[in-house]
Amino acid sequence: MGWAAFSDFDETYLAHAATPGQRAHLTALEAASMIGGVAAGPVLGKGIELAGVDAVPVLLALPTAGCLAATWWLIRATREGPSS
C-alpha cells in the first residue's frame, strides 16, 4: 500500500543498474518510497484543509515540481561522459 510507484520490478532494475557502492542506497530509496506513499494522502488533505479547496492545483504542483527536479538531477548525475 505504501510503495507509491516503486515496485519490485523497479527495485530489481535498480539493483542491476547500480554499482556496488550505490546498491546500499536502495534501502533508503525503499524507505523514502514507503514513507511518501503513506504520508502523501494525509499531508495533501491537511494542506487542503488549511489552504482551502482553491489551493489544490498549487498543492499538487509542488510535489510534481519536486519530482521533476529530482528526475532532472538524477539524469544529470548519472550521465556518462564529461559534465556540461
N, C-alpha and C positions, 0 to 999 in steps of 0.2 A: 504494500500500500504506500509506503513512504519512499519508494525508489524513484519517483519522478520519471525522468526519461532515461535513466541509467539502468540498463538491463544486463542480464547475464551475457548476452552477445557482446554488448559494449565492453564489458569487463574482459572478456576473452580477447577481443580485438586489441584493446589497450595493453593487455599483458604481453601479447606477441609483438606489438609495435614499439613498446617501451624498452629502453636499455635496462640492464640490471639495476643501475643506480636509480632509475626513475620508477621502477616497479614498487619501491617502498611507498611511493606517494599514492598508489592506488587505494590503499586503506583510507587515507584522508579523503580521497575523492568519493569513495563509497559512503563514508560517514557524512560528508557535506551533502551528498545527494539525498540521503535518508532524512537528515535534519531539514533540508529545504523542502522535500516533499511533504513532510508532516507539518511544518510550520507555515508554509505558504498560505494555506486557506485561512487559518485564524488571523494571521498578520494582515492579509488583504481585507478580511471582514472588519477588523478593528480600524484599519485605515479608512474604510468606507464609513464606518460609524462615526469616526472623529471628523473627517473632512466632508462628508456628505456624498450623496449619490452623484452629484455633478463632477466630482473629482475622480470617478472611476477610470476614465481614459488616461489620466495622468498617472494614477496609481498602477495601472497596467503597463504603461510605457516605461516607467522607471526600471523594473526588473528586466524588461526587454532590452533596454539600452545597456544595462549591466551585462547581460548575456552577450550582446553584440560586441561590447568592448572586450570581454573575456575571450571571445572567439577570435577577434582580430589579434589580440595579444598572443594567443596560442599559435595562430598561423605564423605570425612573425617570429616567435620564439623557437618554433620547430622547423623553420625553413632552412634547408641546407644551402650552403654557399655563403658568400660574404654578405654582411648586413648592409642594407641600403639606408 
